Amino acid sequence: MSVARAACVTQAGLIAGQQRVAVSRPFISGKNVVSKKAVRIQRKDVLRSQRQRSVVVRASDPSADSELSELEAVAAAVERLKLENEALKANLQADVQAPSGGAEAPTDAAVAMAVAVTVAEEDDDDLKVGVPSDNPFKENWKDFAYPPVKGDGTGIYKEDPGYAAYGDHLSYRWNRYVEKRTAIDQYEGGLEKFSRGYEYMGFTRSINGITYREWAPAATEAYLIGDFNAWDKSSHKMAKNGFGVFEIDLPNNADGTPAIEHGSRVKIHMKTEDGKFIDRIPLYIKMAVQAPGEIPFNGIYYDPPKEEQYKFKYPRPKKPRSLRIYECHVGMSSPEEKVSTYLEFARDVIPRAAKMGYNAIQLMAIQEHAFYGSFGYHVTNFFAVSSRSGTPDELKYLMDTAHAYGLVVLMDIVHSHASSNSIDGINEFDGSDGHFFHSGPQGYHWMWDSRCFNYGQYETMRFLLSNLRWWMEEYKFDGFRFDGVTSMMYTHHGLQYEFTGGYGEYFGMNTDVECMTYLMLANDMLHTLYPDCITIGEDVSGMPTLGRPVIDGGIGFDYRLQMGIADKWVEVMEEWVDDYGWDLGNLVFCMENRRYNEKCISYAESHDQALVGSKSLAFWLMDADMYDSMSTLWPTTDRVNRGIAIHKMIRLFTMGLGGEGYLTFMGNEFGHPEWIDFPRDDRICNQGKFIPGNGNSYALARRRYDLADQEHLRYKHLNEFERHMNWMEEKYQTMVSSHQYVSRKDEDSKMVVFERGDAVYVFNFHPVTAYSDFRVGCKQAGKYKIVLNSDREEFGGWNNVNEKAEFFANEQQHDGRPASFQVYAPPRTCVVYAPTDEYPDPLDAYCEAEPGADECRVYDD
């Protein structure tokens, strides 16, 4: 019996012995948060089914004693994990307690977690072990008719007549997209069927047994090997067809059980064109693990009995109108120095994100990656979940938990490149340099030491489009953040190239048109099959048309990740050392520098800004004072006071002015100290330079949520401000308003005033000067109130702003605005003013048309 199989058998036994219990249902509620009308949007029953964490043991596991045999090592690990599982099970059963004291939210509101319910017994039929259908293909799309190509790709010219000068390039791009769509329709039965390659390739199961298929055109022979045949490299030879696909059927055993056991190890053994034999992990494998004492990963045949399969209980939430993303890495989501699990993340982080007012989770490092320190960006197995954090079914539990809280879940998908690791990954799968990739230098990314896909190759398109469908269908993801889009789109990968904004930089020979058409196909497919799917392109180049619909000739992303903003804040931290010399016009320009009618996700910092060599914004601002001056029990330093004030201003300035959506990396909301550094050994880089390791320490690969939860530490101030900021945006929906106007950016007074929707944002960046009766312009006369105030003591401020005051805007023109009112603006503060409830809530019209939308909550005073 294999290591993985032994672990899975033990896990199955643990699960089978569990009993159903009463569980808790959280929903967003609390003092003055949700009116009676908002009850219709209450959160779904949150999962508390008692799934155990994966007990697949890795070589890095402390219990993997080199003196023990394989099975002894597994047994030792299982005994240790049983204790952890029991504690975890107890926590998963516990009710989610409401916070005491009715803590306020942005407009005197709070988020409480409450209401105990009991989960009804599942239908007994759902728990019976069944046999698969004779047709391995899913039936839910069988009657779907994929619509033909619409439009002529000229809609983009209406947005910007400047595109006409590059019409030849744009027409060629559109025609290549149409050619591919037409070919797929003609020869593959349409894009919907073409993107379900995982239902034909890899391992599929029918009533009669298992079929395994693999595309390996450069291999001359192939054999399926694994625990099931004692790794015999000649007993199970595969047949090759004229398209380079190898195939083998494995009939069921005499007793009707499958020929390959669930949880057992498998690989494909191939003979290359030069006569060498190589072993590879199957391309479409669902799970890959690293066994104790071994360096290479093994493919795992993952096909659990029906009673062990997780069954989704909650539908996908609708697409949020005002997107607020909590970017997360499951493995580093614990305060402890370890790799966290999907179950722990579901228990600890998802409720926190919902309470904080985010409406989306973005998960990094979900695709299997042999090197943990790659942050998940050197993918080795594209269809497999990262086994460090658990099993595929445990990831499904995480997904269902998020959906129960009303959170959409985006996946950080890596289609820009693949790990050059050929032992564990897909590089040189059949022994050739060009399998899925460009051959030669074009197929190698010299900075990332990775392989670059050939997006014009038919089977590459099938593999990548099917990969997107797999995560949408199998795990119910709600969309994707496409990583490294800049690298994908250009033959120079954006390396050693400075973009100035001239259209010739985007529409010319430097652009990989085959990649552009792949991205068009991907967005076409995702938005056609899943209308609420969200796609975000990580592009720093500013590629025009990236965020325009495919039908108009655009690339089709819903959002562009506005990467320049975070880079600007790093520049401010590093170079703008004099607070009196801050160039506010430069900051405003950076926030507003985005293309008309192409939505952007703004962020002050993501995971990138805190990696080794840099540090979090909070650490830039407060540095070593964060180690001993964050207590509220005694006065702190001027550096900490300054840092807390500016940290709040940076985040609100970014959300208020920087885009149509907002993102933060987990922990940064409360000013996480230091930086991110994954466990690693000493190494020599590709350029021959010695890179020191960190002793494989997890100390900087975790999130110190315990700091924000301590009542006597000042991290709580930043945490509360972010929470109130999110809920303020949830109510007033300013990011998605079409109205944005900057009425003042004064370098002398250090004041910035702008309107977003009906709200008026007032920032005083001056280090010491306060302004009384300071007049600010607005778009309409009437009564205004404060809806967010960074100077509140709860947020680490000084309570110099009277939040009970009323502000009456008259028709006195000011700063080019038709109306104005007067405010008090203390130094280093930001305050948001909004019309009183005498004005209609901006969500009313939207919610009349979309009453089921998750953000259709109505707030009371």
N, C-alpha and C positions, 0 to 999 in steps of 0.2 A: 504493500500500500504506500502511495506517495505521501510526502509531507503535507501537501495541500489537501489531499483527500482525507488524511487523518484529521486535519484541523476542521475540515468541513463536516465530517461525520460527527465530531464532538460538538460542533456548533449546532448541527441539526438536532442532536439529542437535547441540548440546552433549550432550544426553541420549543421542541415538541412537548417538553414538560411544563410549559408555562400555562397559567390560567388567565382568563380575561378578567379585568378589574375595572372599577369606575375610574374615569379619567376626568381631566379638566378641559374646559373650553375657554380660551381667552378671546376677548374681543375688545375693540377700542371703545372705551367708555370713560366716565369720570366726571368730576365736578365741572359743570358749565362747559363741557366739551361737545357733547352731541345732543341735539334737540330731539324731540319725539319723532320728527320725520326721519332722522338719521338711523333710527333703529332698523330700518330696512337694509342697512349696509353692515349689520353686525358680522363679526368675523366668524368663519366656519369653525366647526369642531376641530380642535387641534389634536394631533395624533399623540397618543401615549401608548401605542401598542409596544409590547416589550420585546423589541428586537435586540439581539445581542451584537456587540461589536465583533468585527472579523477577528478570528483567532489564527489567521494565516501568519506564520512566524517568519520573520526576516532574519538575515544574518546579523543585522545590527541589534537584534533583540537581546537584552541582557540575559535572558534565559537560554539563549542558544549557546550553551557551553560546548566548546570544541571537543571536550572529552566524552560527551554523550553521543549515543547513536542518533540517527534521524528521528526515530519514533520516541526515544527517550527525551530528546530535545522538545519535540512537540508536546509530549505529556507534561513536561515541566512548565512549558509556556502556558498550556491550557489550565493547569492548576493555578498558576499565578493570575491568569486572566479571569478565571471563575470568580475570584474575589472582587476584581474590578467590575465584572459584569453584574454581580449582585448589587454592588453599590450603585452602579449606573441604573439598574432596573428599578431600584427603590426611588431614585430621583425622578425617573421617567414616570413613575406612578403618582408622584406627589402632585397635589393641586398647585396651580400657579397662583401665588398669593398677591393680593392687591397691595400696592405701596401705601403706607400710612400717611395720614395728614393731608390728603388731597393736594398734592404738589401741583403748582400752577403750570399751565402751558401758555403759549404766546399771548393769547387773549383771555387771560384768566381761565385757562383750560388745563386739563391733565389727562394723562393716559393711564388707565388702571387695568390690571389684568385680574379677571374675576370669573365667577359663575361656574359652578361645578355641574357636570352632566355625566350621564352614564352612556357609554357606547353600547349600542344594541348588538346582540349576538349576530354574527355573520351567518348567512345562509350555509347550512351544512354542505350543500352541493358545491360551494366554492372551495371547500377544504378537501375534497376528495382528489386523490391522485388520478389524473386523467391521461389519456393518450393524445398525442397531437393529431391534428387533422391530416388527412391524406394530402391535402394541398398545403404546402408549407407557407404560402403567401397569405398575408393578411387580407381579410375581406372588406375592411372598412373603406377602401379606396376603389373597389372593383368597378363601381358605376360612375366614378368621377371622370368627367370629360374636361381635360385641360384646355383652357381657352387658347385660341390661335393668337399669334402675334398681332397686337393692335398698334395703330399709329404708324408714323413714319420717322420717329426719332427727331423731329424738328421742333418739338415744344420748348426745348432749352433756348432756342433763339429768341423766343418772346421775352424771356427773362433778361437776356443780355445780348444785344445785337452785335457785341464784339466777337461773339463766337463765329460769325459769318466769315471772318478772315481765315478761319481754320476749319472751314466747312469740309474740305477734302478729307482731313484726318477724322473728323467727327462722323462723316458719312461712312468712311471705311470701317470705323469702329462699330457703327450701327449695323452695317451690312454683315460684318463678321458675326455679330450676335444673332442676326436673323438666320444666317447660314447654319449656325450651330443648332438653333432651335428647330429649323426645318429638318436637318439631318436626324436629330433626335426624334422628332415626330414621325419621320418616315421609316426609320430603321429600328427604333427602340420602343415604339408604342407611346411616345410622349415623355415629357419631362417628369411627370409624376411617377411613372413606372421606372424610368431611367435612374431616378434618385433613390430607388429602393434596392440598390445592388446588394445590400447586406442580406436580403431575403433569398438571394440566389448564390452569392459567393460565400466563402467561409463554410462554417458548419451549419447545416440545416437539418431538421429532423421531421420525419413523416411517420406514418403508421408502421411502415416496413423497416425503418431504421434510420441511419445517419448518412447524409451525403456531404462530402467535403470537396470544395472546388477552390482553386487558386489560379490567379493569372500570373504566369511566370514564363513569358515567351522565350527568354534566353536560356532557360534550363532545358537540358536534354532528357533528364529522367527525374522523377519525383516519387518519394515514398512518405507515407504518413507513419510517424513513430510516436511513441509515448508509453505511459505506464500500462496502457491497455494491451500492448503487445510486447512488453518487457524491453522496449526500445530496440526491437529487431529492425534493422535498417534495410531489410529486403523482403519482408513478408507481405507488406501492404503497398504494392506498387500502384501508382496512379496512371490513368490513361490521359494522353494529351490530344486535344482537338486542333483543328486548323487555325484557331484564333489564339493559341498559346495558353489555353485554359486546361489545367490538370484536374482530374476528377476521380473520385473513388466512392463506391457505395459500401457501407458497412451494415449488413442485415442485423436485425435484433438477435440477441441470444435465444437459445431454445426456450427459455422461460419467459421470453417477451421483453426482457430488460434491454436497454440500449447497449451496444457493443463497447461504448466508451463511458466510463463512470463519471458522473458529475464530480467536479473537483479534481480530476486527475490531470496530470501534465501531458502536454502534446506539443509536437513540433513537426515541421516538414523538412525532410532530408532530400536535398537536390544535387544533381550532377550538373556542373556548369559546362559551358561550351569548350572550356580549356581542359576539361576532364577532372577538375577538382570537385570534391563533395563538400557541401555546406549545410548547416542546420539553421533554420530560421523559425521564428515565432509566426504563426499564421497572421496574415494581414488583418483579417476581420475578427480577431480574437476579442472576447468580451472581458477577459481578465488575465493579467500576467502578474506573477509574484516572484520574489527572490527568496529561495529556500535557505534555511540555516546553513552557514558554512560555505555557501556558493556565491559567486560573483554574478554570473549571468542570470537573467530572468527566465522563467519558463512560462509558456502559454498554458492557461488553465481552461479545460473544457467546462464551461459554466452553463449548466442546464439543470437547476434544482427541481426536485419534485414540486408539484403544485402547492402542497401545503407549506412549503418553505418560500414560495415566491411572494413578494410583497404586492399587495393589491391596492392600487390608488383609490382613495376615497373622495378626494376633493377636486373640483374642476379648476382649470386655469383661471386666475383672475383676469378681468379685462385690462387692456392696455391703459396704464395711467396717463392722464392728460398732462400732469406736471411731474416729470420723472425725477425722482431723487434716489440715487443709487448708492448702496453701501457695498463697496468693493471688498471682497473677502478672499482669504486663503485659508482653507479648512485646516490644513496641517499646522499652521502657526497661530490658530485662533484661541489657544488656551493660554492662561497665565503661567502654566507649568512649562518646564523645559522638556518638551516632548513633542511628538507628532500627534496632533489631535485627530479625532475620528468624526465621521459623518454624524453619528448619533450624538456625540457630545456637542457638535456644532448646532444640531437641531434643538438640543435642550437648552444651550447656553446663549448662543449668539442670535438665533432667529427671533426669539421674544424680545431681546434687547433692541434689535434693529427696528422691529415694529413699534416698540415703545418710543424710540427716538424719532419717529416720524418719517423714516425712509419708506418708500413703497416698492423698492426693487433691491434684490441681492444680486451682485455680480460675482460669480465664483471663478477663481483662478485655479490653475493646476489640477483640473479634473481629468484630463486625458493623461494616460500613464506616461511617466517620464522616469527613466532609469536614474538620472542624476537629480537628486532632491534640490541641490543648490541652484539648479537652472530656473527656479521659481515656476516650473511647469512649462517653460517655453521651448525646451528641447524635447519635443514629444517623440516617444518611441513606438507607442501602440495607440493608434488614433481612435479605435472603437472601444478601448478598455478604460475602465475607471482607475484612478490612482489607488492601488491596493494598500498603500501605506495607511490610508484612512478608513478602509473597510471594503465591503463587498458591493456589487452592483445593487443588490436589494436594499442595502443600508443607505446608499445614495438616493434611492427612490423614496425611502422614508424621509430623508432630509427634504426632498423636493415637495412631498406631500405636506410636510409640516409647514414649509414656507407658504404654500398655497392656502393652507388652513388659516394662516394669519393674513391672507390677502396680499402677500408679497409676490410679485413676479420675480422669476429667477433667470438671469442672463448668464450665459456661459462665455468665458474668455476662450474663444476658439483659436487655435493656431493652425492656419492654412498658409501662412507666409513662408514657412520653411519646415524642415524636419531634422531631427537629430542625425548627425553623421555616424552614430553608433549603429554598426551593421549587425552586431551580435544580438542586441535586444530589440532593434527597431526595424524600419522598413528600408533603410538605405541598402543598395546593392542586394535587394531581396532575392533576385534570381541569378546573382553573380555579375550582372551587367551594371555599368555606370549610369545607364539611362532609363532604368525602370522607374517610372513616375517622374523622373527628374531630367533636367537638361544634362547632357554629357559635357565633360570638360569644364573649363573655368566658369562658363555661364551657369553651370549647375552647382557651384560652390560659393557660399557666402563667407568671404574671408574673415570678416569681423566676428561673425557668430559661430564660425566653425560648424556650419550646417549645410544641408542640401536644399536647393531651390527647385521647386516644382516646375514641370513643363505643363503650363495650363492649357496649351493647345492640343495636348495629347488626349485622345478619346477616353482611355481608361483612367487617366488622372482625373478628368472631369467626373467620371462615374464614381470614383473612389471618394473624392472630396464632397460632391453633392450628396452622395449616400451617407457620408459621415454627418452632414448637417441633419438629414432626415432621421438618422439613427438617434441622435440626442433629442430631437423633438418628439419622436414617436415613442421611444423606449423609456425615456426618463422625464418627458413632459417639460423640458426647458421651454422658456417663453421667448427666447431670442438669443442673440449672440453679440458679443463685442469682438470684432475681427481684429486680431493682433497683427501688428507689423504691416499694415496696408501700404504705407509708404514704400517699404522695401519690396513689396509685391509689384507695385505699379510701374516701377522704373528699372531699366536694365542696369543702371548704376546703383540701385537700391537706396538712393538718397545719401550715399556715402561720399564724403569729400565733395559735396555739391551744395551750393548755397542758392536757395530759391528766393527770387526777388519779386515774384508775382506776375512776371510777363507770361502771356499765354503760350508763347513758343516753348517755354520750359515744360509745359504740360501736354501740349498737342504736337508731338514731333517724334523723331526717331528714338529719343530716350525712353519713350513710353512703351511698356509691354502690352500691346493691344490684346494679346491672347489672355493675359491676366485680367484686363479690364472687362473682356467679354465673359470670363468665368465669373467675376463678381456680379455682372449683370444677370447672368443665369441664376446665380445663387440667390440674389435678392428677388428676382422674378419668381423663382420656385417658392421661397419662404413666404413671401407676401401673398402669393396666389393660394397656396394650400393652407396657410395659417394667417388670416387677416390681422390678428392682433400681435403677430410676431414683431419684435423690436430688433433692428439691426443697427449697430454702431461701428463706424470705421475709424480705426486709430491711424490718423493721417496727420503728419506734421507739415506736409508740403503745401497744403491749401489747394489740392486738386479741385478745380472748378467742376461742377456737375456731380460731384460725389454724392451729394444729398438730394439730388433731383430724381423723380421717378423714372424707372426704366422706359416706360411708355413714351416719355418725353425725350428720350435719348440720354438720360442720366445713368448713373451707376446704381442708384436705387436704395442707398442707405437712408435710414430714418434720421440718423444723427451722425455728425462728425465729432470725434473727441477733440476738444479744443486744447491741444497740447501746449500751445504757446503761452497760455496763461500761467501754468505751473512753472514753466521755464522763466517767465518774467519775475515771478515771486522769488525764485532762487537768486536771480540777478539782483533783485532788491536787497535780499538778505546779505549777499556777498559784497555788493559794490556800493549800495546807497547807505553808507554808514552814518551820514548826517541827516537826522530827521527833518531838519529845516530845509534840506535840499531835495526832498522828494519831488520828482517830476510828475505831478498829478495828471497833466495832459497826456504824458506818455502812458501812464497807467490806464486812463480812460480809453485811449486809442487801442491799447492791447485788448481790453475787455470787449470793445465793440468791433474789433477787426475780424468780421466774419461775413460770409457771402449772403446777400439778400435771398431770402426764401430757402435757405439751407440750414436746418436746425443744428445746434451744437450742444454738446455736453461740456459744461465748464467745471473746473476743479482747481482748488488752490494747491493741492498736492495729492498724488496717488502713491502707489507702491514705489514707482520709479525714483521719486525725489528722496526717498529715505534709504536707498540701497547703500552698500559700503562705498565710501568716498564722498558721501553727502550725509544729510541728516534731516530729521523732521523739521517743519517750520517752527514748532515750539522750541526745539533744541537750538535752532539758529537764533531764536529770540532771547532765550533764557540761559542757554548753555549750562555750565556746571552748577549754576544756582538751583537747577531743578533737583539736584541731589540732596540739598539740605535747607532749601528756603521755600518749600511748597506747603508747609504746615500753616493752618489757620490759627493755631494756638498761640502764635506770637507774630509780631510784625515781620513782614518780608522785605526784600530788597527792592530798590528802584528798578533794577533789571527785570525782576519778576513782574512787578506792577506794569511796567511798559510792555513786557511780552504778552501778558494776559490781555491787555487792552488792544494791542495791535493784532493779535491772533484772531480775536473776534471780528475786528474790522476787515481783515483780509478775507475771511470766509463769507461775511455778508456782502462785501463788495463784489466778490466773485460770483456768488449766487445771484445777486440783484442785477448785475450788469453784463455778466459774461456769457450767457447762453440761454437756451430754452430747456435745459435740464441741468442737473447738478450731481456731482459724484464726490465721495470721500472714501479714502482707504481706512479700513477698520482701525480704530484706535486714534487716528488723527483728530477725530472730533473732540477728544478731550485733551489734546496736546501730548500725544505719546512721546516720551523722551527718547533720546539717542537715535539709533538707526537700525537697519535690518541687515542681518548677516546670517546666512544659513550655515549649518555645520559643514566643515570642509577640511581637507588635509592640505599640506603643502603641495604645490604642483609647479610644473613648468608650462607656461602658456605657449601658444603657437609661434610666437615671436621669439621664443627661447628665454623669456624673462622669468625669474623665480617669483612665484606668488605665494607668500606665506599663508598657511591655514590658520584656523582658530581652535585647533584641538578638537574638532568635531563637536563644538559647543552649540547648544540650543538656546543659550541665554538671550541672544538677540534675534531669535526666530520664533517669537511668541508675542502675544498681545497682553499687556498688563492692565486688564480690565479692573483688577483689584484696586488700582490706583484711583480710578474714577469712582469707585464704590465706597471709598473711605471718606467719612464725613469730615475728617479733620484735614483733608488735603485739598489744595486749590484746583486740582484737576476737575473736581466736581463742578466748578464754576463754568469752565469751558464746555463741559458735557451738557450742562443745563442750557447754556446759550444755544448750542447747536440744536438741541431738542426743540426749544421754543422757535428757533429760526425755521426749522422744517415745518412745524405745525402752523406757523404764520403763513408760510408759502402754501400749505395745504388749503388754508381757508381762502386766501386772497388770489391765488393762482397768478401771481405777477409774472412768472417766467414765461408763461405761454400767452401773455397778452401781446397784441400787435403794437401796443403803444409803448415806446421807449424814447425818452427825451432827456438829454443832459442839459440842464439850464445853467449850471455853474461849475467851473473847474478853475479855482482861483489859486495861483501859486503863492500869493502873498499871505492870504488868510488861511491857506491850506484847507479850504472848504470845497467839498464836492456835493452837488445837489442834483438828483435826477428823479425822473418819474418812471415808473414801470406799472402798467395798468393804471389803476386809480390811486396807487400808493405813491408817497413821496419819501425818498431816501435822503437823509441828511448826514453827511460824514464830516467830522472835524478832525483832520489829521495833524493839527498843530500840537506840538508837545506840551505847551504850557498855557496858551491863550484860550479863554472862554469868551463866547459871544452872547450878549444879552439882546433880546428883541431883534434877533437876526432875521431878516426878511427872506423868505424862500418862495419861489414861484411855484404855481400849480396850474392844472388845466381847467379847474372849475371851482367856483366859489361854493362855500358851505362850511359845515362843521366837521372838523377832523379830530382824531384821537390818536394816541400813541398805541401802536400794536406790537412794537418790539423796541427794547431800549437796552443797549449794551452796558449802560451805567448802573443798572440795577444791582444792588448788593448781592443778590442771589447769583449773579453772573461775575462776581469779582469786581464790581464797580463801586461807586461812592454814593449812590442815591442822590445825585445832584439834580436829576431831571424829575420833575413832578409828573408822574404818570396819570394823576387824576385830573390834570388840567385839560380844558377844552380849548380848541384852536379854531378860530373863525376866519375863514378865508373870504376876503372881499374881492371886488373886481379891480383892485389896484394892480396894474400891470407891473411885472418885475422880471428881470432877466429874460425878457422876450416871452413871458407867459401871461395869459389873460387874467390870472388871479394870483393872489399871494396871501401869506399869513406869516406871523412872527413866532420865533422859537428861541429857546435857550439852548446853546450848543457848547457843552464843556469840552475840554481838550481830550483828544484820543477817544472819541465816542462816536457811535452811529445809532441813529434813531429812525424808525420807520413810522410814518404817519399815514392814516387811511381815513376815508370818509366814515362817519358814524353809520350806524345801521339804518339811518333814514334813507340811505342809498341802497339800491338793490345789490344783493350778493352776486358777484360775477359768475358764480357757478349755477345760478338759477336757470338761465337759458339753456346751458349745456345739460343740466340734469333733467330738464323737461324732455329733451330729446334722448338722453341716455340715462334713464332712471336706475339702471342696474350697475352703473359704473361705480367702482370702489371709492372714488374720491367724492362722490355725491353725498357728502355729509353736510348738514346744516348746523352752524354753530350759533349758540345763544350768547348773549352778553353775560 
